[in-house]
Amino acid sequence: MTVRAIVLSAAAAALAWGQPMTLPKIGIIDYFGLKKASRERVEKALEVKPGGPLPKSKGEIEGQIELVNLVTRAQLEAVCCENGDAILYVGILEKGGPVFEFHEPPSDETLRLPEPIVDTWNLFMEQVQNAVREGKAAEDLTNGHSLMQHAAARELQLRFPEMVDKNLPAIRDVLRKSVDETERAIAAYVISYATKKAQVVDDLQYAIQDPDDGVRNNAMRSLAGLAVLAKLKPESGLVISSTWFVEQMNSMTWSDRNKAAFALVSMTENRDPRTLGILKERALDSMVDMARWQHLPHALPGFILLARTAGWEEKRIQEAWAAGTHRAGVDEILKGFEAEAKKKKKN
């Protein structure tokens, strides 16, 4: 994962619904969570098609989709990019479907981050945009936090550890209690720079259930960095649970699913049976949805996770992906799971 996604997510949100003349046209429309409801009726309620502009009113279209039988909730999210065009993801929560629960919104209006942290963050975000434009947005996560390839952005990141160590209690309070979601999102990102990283794991796992998607996004980013360090240095004592990442695979927000899947790809490299078992039990449909998406960079994490739950060796996964046969592989895996279920039922 790269900080570039922060910028792309912001850009996608800024594809202001209602200003179609300023936007790229829709290149792809994909779905997740759509199992029992009529796809034909959902598509009719959506009103837009590939090649056309984004809907003028996001909320209005979501409301129309929610009138379709068996649909409890709908959520649209436009992200960048398929050959320069927008990708429109349509999230569906059906009656009885798995729900990812959030905390209640915090209510303390007095909590704010120290000004030096906010000022450094703002400068850093300017450099992130420069990094994206220059193609230097790659990250090194081996220290448990992000250090970017872009020199100016990296220099600003190197200021965070000292700031965080001096202000950790205040950052922790903002992350858990501040009414300002922007401040919470900054806190979720910078807290991973703490020298004693084991002390901030609980805070970040709490933030994964924040009601704001920007906060959740940065919390997952931070936890993914800590997971890299935990894998490289077991002696660090870091233990990053995969449970909440698996639960986020069922989120109504596309960016939650995307970031969770990327983190889980790294966390399942050792083929931990417990994690793979939870994935299969709690997020099978979500992995299948993702593996079938048309935009291949977004589909890859889901396919890797699904294939690992089916016991495929890494070489087989890579060969299927390279050959373009991964969608047939999804069907094969599902048939295998169905046969396995039937066999257990007979026994």
RARAQUI-V417811 format. One record per residue. PHI is phi in radians with two decimals (NA if undefined). Layout:
PHI ; PHI
This chain:
NA ; -2.24 ; -1.11 ; -0.91 ; -1.10 ; -1.04 ; -1.17 ; -1.15 ; -1.12 ; -1.12 ; -1.14 ; -1.13 ; -1.11 ; -1.42 ; -1.27 ; -0.83 ; -1.08 ; 1.96 ; -2.21 ; -1.05 ; -1.20 ; -1.65 ; -1.91 ; -1.21 ; -1.27 ; -1.33 ; -1.64 ; -2.46 ; -2.12 ; -2.29 ; -2.18 ; -2.55 ; 1.51 ; -1.57 ; -2.17 ; -1.80 ; -1.18 ; -1.24 ; -1.10 ; -1.06 ; -1.26 ; -1.12 ; -1.10 ; -1.15 ; -1.19 ; -1.15 ; 1.31 ; -1.76 ; -2.39 ; -0.96 ; 1.76 ; -1.76 ; -1.37 ; -1.09 ; -1.01 ; -1.18 ; -2.24 ; -1.03 ; -1.09 ; -1.14 ; -1.19 ; -1.04 ; -1.10 ; -1.13 ; -1.13 ; -1.20 ; -1.45 ; -1.22 ; -0.95 ; 1.38 ; -1.58 ; -1.60 ; -2.67 ; -2.31 ; -2.53 ; -1.74 ; -2.55 ; -1.79 ; -2.30 ; -1.77 ; -2.69 ; -2.11 ; 0.94 ; 1.50 ; -1.75 ; -1.26 ; -1.89 ; -1.81 ; -1.76 ; -1.98 ; -1.59 ; -2.18 ; -1.89 ; -1.62 ; -1.02 ; 1.46 ; -1.33 ; -1.15 ; -2.12 ; -1.65 ; -1.53 ; -1.89 ; -1.22 ; -1.16 ; -1.03 ; -1.11 ; -2.31 ; -1.42 ; -1.50 ; -1.65 ; -1.39 ; -2.43 ; -1.27 ; -1.00 ; -0.98 ; -1.03 ; -1.21 ; -1.13 ; -1.10 ; -1.16 ; -1.06 ; -1.09 ; -1.11 ; -1.08 ; -1.13 ; -1.09 ; -1.26 ; -1.06 ; -1.11 ; -1.11 ; -1.07 ; -1.12 ; -1.08 ; -1.57 ; 1.21 ; -2.18 ; -1.65 ; -1.11 ; -2.12 ; -1.89 ; -1.87 ; -1.19 ; -1.61 ; 1.57 ; -2.57 ; -1.34 ; -2.29 ; -1.46 ; -1.13 ; -1.11 ; -1.07 ; -1.18 ; -1.14 ; -1.09 ; -1.06 ; -1.23 ; -1.06 ; -1.19 ; -1.43 ; -1.14 ; -0.93 ; -1.12 ; -1.09 ; -1.18 ; -1.04 ; -1.31 ; -2.20 ; -0.99 ; -1.02 ; -1.18 ; -1.13 ; -1.08 ; -1.11 ; -1.09 ; -1.06 ; -1.64 ; -2.20 ; -1.20 ; -1.27 ; -1.49 ; -1.19 ; -1.15 ; -1.12 ; -1.13 ; -1.15 ; -1.09 ; -1.04 ; -1.13 ; -1.42 ; -1.31 ; -1.10 ; -1.22 ; -1.45 ; -0.99 ; -1.12 ; -1.62 ; -1.21 ; -1.07 ; -1.32 ; -1.91 ; -1.06 ; -1.07 ; -1.10 ; -1.25 ; -1.17 ; -1.14 ; -1.20 ; -1.06 ; -1.78 ; -1.09 ; -1.22 ; -1.70 ; -1.21 ; -1.15 ; -1.17 ; -1.07 ; -1.02 ; -1.22 ; -1.12 ; -1.14 ; -1.02 ; -1.13 ; -1.14 ; -1.10 ; -1.12 ; -1.12 ; -1.14 ; -1.09 ; -1.11 ; -1.06 ; -1.26 ; -1.30 ; -2.29 ; -0.99 ; -1.19 ; -1.20 ; 1.40 ; -1.29 ; -2.22 ; -1.90 ; -1.28 ; -1.51 ; -0.97 ; -1.26 ; -1.12 ; -1.09 ; -1.09 ; -1.23 ; -1.12 ; -1.84 ; -1.18 ; -1.35 ; -1.68 ; -1.01 ; -1.09 ; -1.08 ; -1.09 ; -1.09 ; -1.20 ; -1.10 ; -1.12 ; -1.06 ; -1.13 ; -1.21 ; -1.03 ; -1.19 ; -1.31 ; -1.84 ; -1.04 ; -1.51 ; 1.01 ; -1.01 ; -1.04 ; -1.14 ; -1.10 ; -1.13 ; -1.15 ; -1.15 ; -1.03 ; -1.13 ; -1.28 ; -1.79 ; -2.43 ; -1.06 ; -1.08 ; -1.17 ; -1.11 ; -1.11 ; -0.94 ; -1.12 ; -1.09 ; -1.68 ; -1.05 ; -1.35 ; -1.39 ; -1.05 ; -1.03 ; -1.39 ; -1.38 ; -0.99 ; -1.02 ; -1.11 ; -1.16 ; -1.03 ; -1.11 ; -1.08 ; -1.12 ; -1.19 ; -1.14 ; -1.53 ; 1.48 ; -1.17 ; -1.29 ; -1.03 ; -1.07 ; -1.14 ; -1.05 ; -1.10 ; -1.17 ; -1.12 ; -1.17 ; -1.11 ; -1.45 ; 1.31 ; -1.85 ; -1.16 ; -1.19 ; -1.14 ; -1.12 ; -1.06 ; -1.07 ; -1.11 ; -1.10 ; -1.11 ; -1.09 ; -1.11 ; -1.14 ; -1.13 ; -1.12 ; -1.12 ; -1.13 ; -1.10 ; -1.12 ; -1.14 ; -1.14 ; -1.15 ; -1.35
